[in-house]
Amino acid sequence: MSSQDIPEEKHLPSEQGDAHHGAVAVADDPFADPGLPVHRPRIQDIDERAAKRSERTVAMLFTLSMLATVAFIASYVILPVDKIVYIFPIGKVSALNFALGISLGAALFCIGAGAVHWARTLMSDVEVAAERHEIAAPAEVKAQVMQDFADGARESAIGRRPLIRNTMFGALALLPLSAVVILRDLGPLPEDKLRKTIWAKGKMLINQNTMEPLRPEDIVVGSLTFAMPEGLEEDAHDFQQQIAKAALMIVRIQPENIKDKKELEWSHDGIVAYSKICTHVGCPISLYEQQSHHVLCPCHQSTFDLSDGARVIFGPAGHALPQLRIGVNDEGFLEALGDFEEPVGPAFWERG
């Protein structure tokens, strides 16, 4: 194809600028700021009676939230755990779980609904445009933010609507009580259970192997005997819990070899009784060296000297083993003369 065959390029009207061909109009900016819509006042803005109705509605919702929180706590206290009720169309459900769910849900819903209704009907709804600014705001912007916060607090009418303010504070103050009540399900309060055992004055020492009461002549020098309190049965539901604190080891040492004065006073004819529970992490002590009167915990090798108040001579344990004061009853059996004076086991509570 020759150059003559190529048609001349037609100039666009905008380039040619010929009035006969017409000029292309400049299009509107599609990203232009359309501005804010015209503000339309709400009925609450022009009618104080409507504003009062909205105020009462919000206060009613906050009050219902408080009542629902009280119902939650009452349900938790009153309803038994094993009570089953029929709820249509759900079917058979736990009365306690159903009551707790309904009351807590109502408490949360009423707070949310009250806040939304308050914002939509009574707080200022005037839209305000703010220009973007750098992340590090200058001092005048910070001052403007604080001023906007103060204006927002004023426009929310929280100062002029004490009924809303007071009921809202009441609902928000009561609602956390639900969580506090739920914490009760973590278990019974420990009180002083960790600091005491079932040993008491007059309880005989029972041999854990033979399940027979111990006499002084049953304990010979160089032997290690494990004992538990009279009345504790192995088939009891709390046996493991009680024996974990009351387990006892008994040894007989020649009285002249006992170095600690208190240990000698609390013994009977050289027979001493100490807690079997290691004061490091609570392992049962079971190894006894009769020549040195040392006992060893097999878990972390804490070593205690039973001839010197069961003090720690090696290992990570931080405290001596608690001693149980013993004697002999009228029938000739070994008995406790009280409970341990110190908590047994790990001493994380710093000895009471």
MOURHU-V514159 format. One record per pair of residues at least 12 apart in sequence whose ideal C-beta (glycine too) atoms are under 8 Angstrom apart, sorted by sequence separation. I is the first residue (numbers start at 1). J is the second residue. D is the distance in Angstrom with one decimal. If there is no record, write none. Layout:
i=I j=J d=D
i=I j=J d=D
This chain:
i=83 j=95 d=4.2
i=255 j=267 d=7.6
i=258 j=270 d=7.0
i=285 j=297 d=5.0
i=286 j=298 d=6.3
i=293 j=305 d=6.4
i=294 j=306 d=7.1
i=302 j=314 d=6.9
i=303 j=315 d=5.6
i=324 j=336 d=5.8
i=325 j=337 d=4.3
i=81 j=94 d=7.6
i=83 j=96 d=6.6
i=85 j=98 d=6.9
i=214 j=227 d=6.2
i=229 j=242 d=7.9
i=285 j=298 d=7.8
i=292 j=305 d=7.6
i=293 j=306 d=4.7
i=301 j=314 d=6.9
i=302 j=315 d=3.2
i=304 j=317 d=7.4
i=310 j=323 d=6.6
i=325 j=338 d=5.7
i=232 j=246 d=6.9
i=253 j=267 d=7.9
i=255 j=269 d=7.2
i=258 j=272 d=7.4
i=283 j=297 d=5.3
i=293 j=307 d=4.1
i=301 j=315 d=5.0
i=302 j=316 d=6.0
i=309 j=323 d=7.3
i=324 j=338 d=7.9
i=80 j=95 d=7.8
i=81 j=96 d=5.8
i=228 j=243 d=6.0
i=255 j=270 d=4.6
i=283 j=298 d=6.8
i=295 j=310 d=7.7
i=300 j=315 d=5.9
i=302 j=317 d=3.7
i=306 j=321 d=8.0
i=324 j=339 d=7.8
i=79 j=95 d=5.2
i=80 j=96 d=7.1
i=254 j=270 d=5.7
i=283 j=299 d=3.8
i=300 j=316 d=5.4
i=304 j=320 d=6.7
i=324 j=340 d=5.9
i=79 j=96 d=4.4
i=209 j=226 d=7.2
i=213 j=230 d=7.2
i=229 j=246 d=5.3
i=252 j=269 d=7.9
i=253 j=270 d=5.2
i=280 j=297 d=6.7
i=283 j=300 d=7.4
i=300 j=317 d=7.9
i=304 j=321 d=5.4
i=323 j=340 d=7.5
i=207 j=225 d=6.4
i=208 j=226 d=4.5
i=228 j=246 d=6.1
i=252 j=270 d=5.2
i=281 j=299 d=6.7
i=288 j=306 d=8.0
i=297 j=315 d=6.9
i=322 j=340 d=4.3
i=207 j=226 d=7.6
i=208 j=227 d=6.1
i=228 j=247 d=6.5
i=252 j=271 d=5.0
i=253 j=272 d=6.4
i=278 j=297 d=4.2
i=280 j=299 d=7.3
i=281 j=300 d=7.2
i=285 j=304 d=7.4
i=294 j=313 d=7.1
i=322 j=341 d=6.8
i=76 j=96 d=7.3
i=79 j=99 d=5.8
i=207 j=227 d=6.0
i=208 j=228 d=5.4
i=228 j=248 d=6.6
i=251 j=271 d=7.6
i=252 j=272 d=7.7
i=280 j=300 d=5.7
i=297 j=317 d=7.1
i=322 j=342 d=4.5
i=75 j=96 d=6.6
i=206 j=227 d=5.9
i=226 j=247 d=6.9
i=227 j=248 d=4.4
i=250 j=271 d=6.3
i=251 j=272 d=6.0
i=274 j=295 d=7.9
i=278 j=299 d=6.9
i=322 j=343 d=7.5
i=205 j=227 d=4.3
i=206 j=228 d=5.4
i=226 j=248 d=6.9
i=227 j=249 d=7.6
i=250 j=272 d=7.2
i=278 j=300 d=7.9
i=280 j=302 d=5.1
i=322 j=344 d=5.4
i=205 j=228 d=7.9
i=206 j=229 d=6.9
i=226 j=249 d=5.7
i=227 j=250 d=5.6
i=250 j=273 d=5.0
i=279 j=302 d=7.6
i=319 j=342 d=7.9
i=75 j=99 d=3.8
i=76 j=100 d=6.5
i=205 j=229 d=7.7
i=206 j=230 d=5.6
i=225 j=249 d=7.1
i=226 j=250 d=7.6
i=249 j=273 d=7.4
i=278 j=302 d=5.7
i=75 j=100 d=5.7
i=204 j=229 d=8.0
i=205 j=230 d=7.6
i=224 j=249 d=6.1
i=225 j=250 d=4.4
i=248 j=273 d=5.4
i=249 j=274 d=5.8
i=203 j=229 d=4.8
i=204 j=230 d=4.2
i=206 j=232 d=7.6
i=224 j=250 d=7.6
i=225 j=251 d=7.5
i=248 j=274 d=7.3
i=249 j=275 d=7.7
i=295 j=321 d=7.9
i=72 j=99 d=7.8
i=203 j=230 d=4.7
i=224 j=251 d=5.7
i=248 j=275 d=6.7
i=249 j=276 d=4.6
i=71 j=99 d=7.4
i=72 j=100 d=6.0
i=75 j=103 d=6.0
i=124 j=152 d=7.6
i=203 j=231 d=6.9
i=223 j=251 d=7.0
i=247 j=275 d=7.1
i=248 j=276 d=5.9
i=319 j=347 d=4.5
i=200 j=229 d=7.9
i=223 j=252 d=6.8
i=247 j=276 d=3.9
i=318 j=347 d=5.7
i=199 j=229 d=5.4
i=222 j=252 d=7.7
i=247 j=277 d=6.1
i=274 j=304 d=7.8
i=72 j=103 d=3.9
i=124 j=155 d=3.7
i=198 j=229 d=5.3
i=219 j=250 d=5.8
i=221 j=252 d=4.9
i=71 j=103 d=4.2
i=72 j=104 d=5.2
i=123 j=155 d=6.4
i=124 j=156 d=7.4
i=197 j=229 d=7.7
i=219 j=251 d=7.5
i=220 j=252 d=6.1
i=221 j=253 d=7.1
i=245 j=277 d=7.1
i=274 j=306 d=6.4
i=319 j=351 d=6.8
i=123 j=156 d=4.8
i=198 j=231 d=7.7
i=219 j=252 d=4.6
i=221 j=254 d=6.6
i=244 j=277 d=7.0
i=279 j=312 d=7.8
i=69 j=103 d=7.4
i=122 j=156 d=7.5
i=123 j=157 d=7.1
i=198 j=232 d=6.5
i=272 j=306 d=6.3
i=68 j=103 d=4.9
i=69 j=104 d=7.9
i=71 j=106 d=7.8
i=72 j=107 d=6.5
i=122 j=157 d=5.6
i=280 j=315 d=7.0
i=68 j=104 d=7.3
i=214 j=250 d=7.2
i=249 j=285 d=6.5
i=257 j=293 d=7.2
i=274 j=310 d=5.1
i=280 j=316 d=5.1
i=285 j=321 d=7.6
i=247 j=284 d=6.5
i=251 j=288 d=6.6
i=280 j=317 d=4.1
i=68 j=106 d=3.9
i=69 j=107 d=4.7
i=118 j=156 d=7.9
i=244 j=282 d=7.4
i=279 j=317 d=4.8
i=280 j=318 d=7.3
i=68 j=107 d=3.8
i=122 j=161 d=6.9
i=249 j=288 d=7.7
i=278 j=317 d=6.0
i=279 j=318 d=6.4
i=253 j=293 d=5.8
i=279 j=319 d=4.5
i=65 j=106 d=7.4
i=66 j=107 d=7.8
i=279 j=320 d=7.3
i=64 j=106 d=6.9
i=65 j=107 d=4.7
i=68 j=110 d=6.5
i=122 j=164 d=7.7
i=251 j=293 d=7.1
i=279 j=321 d=6.5
i=65 j=108 d=7.7
i=205 j=248 d=6.8
i=278 j=321 d=7.8
i=65 j=109 d=8.0
i=198 j=242 d=5.5
i=263 j=307 d=7.9
i=277 j=321 d=7.9
i=65 j=110 d=3.7
i=197 j=242 d=7.4
i=205 j=250 d=6.9
i=263 j=308 d=7.6
i=64 j=110 d=4.5
i=65 j=111 d=4.8
i=118 j=164 d=6.3
i=227 j=273 d=7.2
i=249 j=295 d=7.1
i=263 j=309 d=5.1
i=275 j=321 d=5.1
i=198 j=245 d=7.8
i=199 j=246 d=5.8
i=260 j=307 d=7.7
i=262 j=309 d=6.7
i=263 j=310 d=7.7
i=274 j=321 d=4.5
i=275 j=322 d=4.7
i=62 j=110 d=6.8
i=197 j=245 d=4.4
i=198 j=246 d=5.5
i=259 j=307 d=5.6
i=260 j=308 d=5.3
i=274 j=322 d=7.0
i=275 j=323 d=7.8
i=61 j=110 d=4.6
i=62 j=111 d=6.8
i=65 j=114 d=7.1
i=196 j=245 d=8.0
i=197 j=246 d=4.4
i=221 j=270 d=7.6
i=258 j=307 d=5.6
i=259 j=308 d=4.4
i=260 j=309 d=3.7
i=274 j=323 d=5.4
i=275 j=324 d=7.2
i=61 j=111 d=7.5
i=226 j=276 d=6.5
i=257 j=307 d=5.5
i=259 j=309 d=7.6
i=273 j=323 d=6.8
i=274 j=324 d=7.1
i=194 j=245 d=7.9
i=272 j=323 d=6.8
i=273 j=324 d=4.3
i=61 j=113 d=5.2
i=62 j=114 d=4.9
i=216 j=268 d=6.4
i=219 j=271 d=5.1
i=61 j=114 d=3.5
i=115 j=168 d=7.8
i=216 j=269 d=5.8
i=253 j=306 d=6.9
i=273 j=326 d=5.0
i=114 j=168 d=7.0
i=253 j=307 d=5.5
i=272 j=326 d=8.0
i=59 j=114 d=7.9
i=216 j=271 d=6.1
i=251 j=306 d=5.7
i=271 j=326 d=6.8
i=58 j=114 d=4.8
i=61 j=117 d=6.8
i=111 j=168 d=7.9
i=114 j=171 d=7.5
i=266 j=323 d=5.5
i=266 j=324 d=7.6
i=268 j=326 d=5.4
i=58 j=117 d=5.4
i=266 j=325 d=4.2
i=267 j=326 d=7.0
i=268 j=327 d=5.7
i=57 j=117 d=5.9
i=58 j=118 d=4.7
i=111 j=171 d=5.3
i=263 j=323 d=6.2
i=266 j=326 d=7.1
i=268 j=328 d=6.0
i=110 j=171 d=7.2
i=111 j=172 d=7.1
i=262 j=323 d=7.6
i=54 j=117 d=6.7
i=271 j=334 d=7.0
i=273 j=336 d=7.9
i=282 j=345 d=4.6
i=54 j=118 d=7.7
i=58 j=122 d=7.4
i=107 j=171 d=7.6
i=111 j=175 d=6.8
i=224 j=288 d=4.0
i=282 j=346 d=5.3
i=275 j=340 d=6.5
i=279 j=344 d=7.9
i=281 j=346 d=5.7
i=268 j=334 d=6.8
i=279 j=345 d=6.5
i=280 j=346 d=6.5
i=54 j=121 d=4.1
i=55 j=122 d=6.7
i=107 j=174 d=7.9
i=108 j=175 d=7.5
i=223 j=290 d=7.8
i=277 j=344 d=5.0
i=278 j=345 d=7.5
i=279 j=346 d=6.1
i=54 j=122 d=5.5
i=107 j=175 d=5.8
i=205 j=273 d=7.0
i=222 j=290 d=3.8
i=277 j=345 d=4.4
i=278 j=346 d=7.9
i=279 j=347 d=5.2
i=221 j=290 d=7.6
i=275 j=344 d=4.4
i=51 j=121 d=7.6
i=275 j=345 d=7.5
i=51 j=122 d=6.3
i=107 j=178 d=6.9
i=224 j=295 d=7.7
i=266 j=337 d=8.0
i=104 j=178 d=5.7
i=248 j=324 d=6.3
i=44 j=121 d=5.0
i=44 j=122 d=6.1
i=42 j=121 d=6.7
i=42 j=125 d=6.8
i=250 j=334 d=7.9
i=39 j=125 d=7.8
i=39 j=126 d=5.9
i=39 j=127 d=7.3
i=37 j=127 d=7.9
i=36 j=127 d=5.3
i=36 j=129 d=6.5
i=246 j=344 d=7.9
i=245 j=344 d=5.4
i=245 j=345 d=6.9
i=66 j=167 d=7.5
i=244 j=345 d=7.6
i=62 j=164 d=7.4
i=69 j=171 d=7.5
i=59 j=163 d=4.7
i=63 j=167 d=5.5
i=66 j=170 d=5.3
i=70 j=174 d=7.1
i=73 j=177 d=6.2
i=59 j=164 d=5.6
i=62 j=167 d=3.7
i=66 j=171 d=5.1
i=69 j=174 d=4.3
i=73 j=178 d=7.0
i=76 j=181 d=5.2
i=55 j=161 d=5.5
i=58 j=164 d=5.1
i=62 j=168 d=5.1
i=65 j=171 d=4.0
i=69 j=175 d=5.5
i=72 j=178 d=5.0
i=76 j=182 d=7.8
i=56 j=163 d=7.4
i=63 j=170 d=7.7
i=229 j=336 d=7.2
i=55 j=163 d=6.0
i=59 j=167 d=4.5
i=62 j=170 d=6.7
i=63 j=171 d=7.5
i=66 j=174 d=5.1
i=69 j=177 d=6.2
i=73 j=181 d=5.3
i=76 j=184 d=7.6
i=55 j=164 d=5.7
i=58 j=167 d=7.6
i=62 j=171 d=4.3
i=65 j=174 d=7.6
i=69 j=178 d=5.9
i=72 j=181 d=7.2
i=58 j=168 d=7.9
i=65 j=175 d=6.9
i=216 j=328 d=6.3
i=219 j=334 d=7.9
i=216 j=332 d=7.6
i=215 j=332 d=5.6
i=215 j=333 d=5.9
i=216 j=334 d=6.3
i=214 j=333 d=6.6
i=215 j=334 d=6.7
i=213 j=333 d=4.4
i=214 j=334 d=4.8
i=205 j=326 d=6.9
i=213 j=334 d=7.4
i=199 j=324 d=6.2
i=204 j=329 d=7.0
i=202 j=329 d=7.3
i=205 j=333 d=7.5
i=204 j=333 d=5.0
i=205 j=334 d=4.4
i=204 j=334 d=6.7
i=205 j=335 d=6.7
i=204 j=335 d=5.0
i=205 j=336 d=6.9
i=203 j=335 d=6.4
i=204 j=336 d=7.9
i=202 j=335 d=5.9
i=203 j=336 d=4.9
i=201 j=335 d=7.9
i=202 j=336 d=7.3
i=201 j=336 d=6.5
i=200 j=336 d=6.7
i=201 j=337 d=5.6
i=199 j=336 d=4.9
i=201 j=338 d=5.1
i=200 j=338 d=6.9
i=199 j=338 d=7.3
i=200 j=339 d=6.1
i=199 j=339 d=4.6
i=199 j=340 d=6.6
i=197 j=339 d=5.8
i=196 j=339 d=6.0
i=197 j=340 d=6.1
i=197 j=344 d=6.5
i=195 j=343 d=4.6
i=194 j=343 d=6.2
i=195 j=349 d=7.5
i=194 j=349 d=6.9
i=195 j=352 d=5.7
